[in-house]
C-alpha cells in the first residue's frame, strides 16, 4: 500500500517535468528556427529532441503502466495475504486439534511401547512355563511307565475322586488294608465301606504304558496311524490281562460283607474309552470275571450314590434312635403319672384326716371350751375358736398316658 501511494504522488511531478522539458525544447527550437531557418543541423537536433521526447513519453507511459500493474499486483498480494490470514484464523482450532491429536498419538505410542514390553515379558514367562511344563510332562510320562509309580499316581487320583464324593479317610474308606485269610493274604488299594457293614474293593493299578505310547505318536501318515492302532491294541490287551488278574484274586472271599465285585479304576477317561473302542468285548469279559471297569466320572457317580446311602443310613439310625427315645419318654411319663397319682392320694388322705380332726375339734372339744368361757363374763369372744374344713380337693389325673401304670383301686 505504501509503494502504491508513493507512485501516485510522483506521477504528476514526472509529467510536469517532462512537459517543462518539452516546452523548453520546443521554444528553443522555434527561436532557433526564427533565427536561422536554413540551419539543417538545428533541424536535425530538433528532430532528435522530438524523437527523444516521444521516447520519453513512451517510456513514461510504460512506467505508468508498470506502476499500475505493480499496484494491481500489490493489491492482489494484499488481498491474498488477508485471505491467508482469514484461513489461518479459521485453521487455528484445527491446528489445536492436530496438536492435541499429536499429543494423544505420542501417549498412545508410549503406552504401546510399555504394553509391548509387558507382552514380551509375559510371552517370555509363558515360554519358560511351557518349557517347564514339557519337562514335567516328560518326567510324568517317564514315571507312568513304571508300574510302582503308575500305581502311586493311580492311588492319588483315586483318593481325589473319593474325597470329591464327600467321603472321609478311615471313616468311609480305608487305603492299603491288609487282609489275611487261611488261604492267602490280600492288600487292596482301597476298601469303600458301604451301609450295613458292607465293603467293596477298588483297584488303582490299571496299565497305561501302551496308551501313553500311542499318545506320543503324532505322525499323520498311514504308517503312524498303523503304529498308533498297534499300541492301542496292546493297551486293550494289557487291560484285559489286568482284569483277569483281579478276577483271580477274589477279594470278596477275604472281606466279609463284600459283594462279588471289584472296581478296576482307570484314572484317564480317554484310556478306558480307547480300550473299549479297540476291544468291544472287554466290558463283558470283565463283568464275567466280577470286575467293573470304572473311570473317574463313573466312579464319582457311584461314590456319590454310596455317600447318599450313608446319609440315608444315618437318617434311618437317627430315626430309630428318636423312636426309641420317644418310647422311653412315653414309658417314663407313665411312671411319673403313677407317682403323681400316689402323691394326689396322699394329699387327699391328708385332707380327709385334717377334716376329721376339725370335725372332732368342733364336736367334742370346742363345746366344752365354750362352756368354760361362759363361766367368766369378763372373757372375750370365742372367734379364735372358729375352725373350718378344707373344701378344695386335688385334681384327679385323667390322661390315659399317666394312668397306664396306676394300680387298680
QUIZIRA-V659070 format. One record per run of one state. SS is the DSSP state (a for helix, b for strand, c for the rest). FROM is the first residue (numbers start at 0). TO is the last residue. If there is no record, write none. Layout:
BEGIN
SS;FROM;TO
SS;FROM;TO
END
This chain:
BEGIN
c;0;0
a;1;34
c;35;38
a;39;143
c;144;145
a;146;163
c;164;167
b;168;168
c;169;171
b;172;179
c;180;183
b;184;193
c;194;196
b;197;202
c;203;207
a;208;215
c;216;220
a;221;248
c;249;249
a;250;253
c;254;256
b;257;264
c;265;267
a;268;277
c;278;280
a;281;287
c;288;289
b;290;293
c;294;294
a;295;373
c;374;381
a;382;384
c;385;398
a;399;402
c;403;408
END
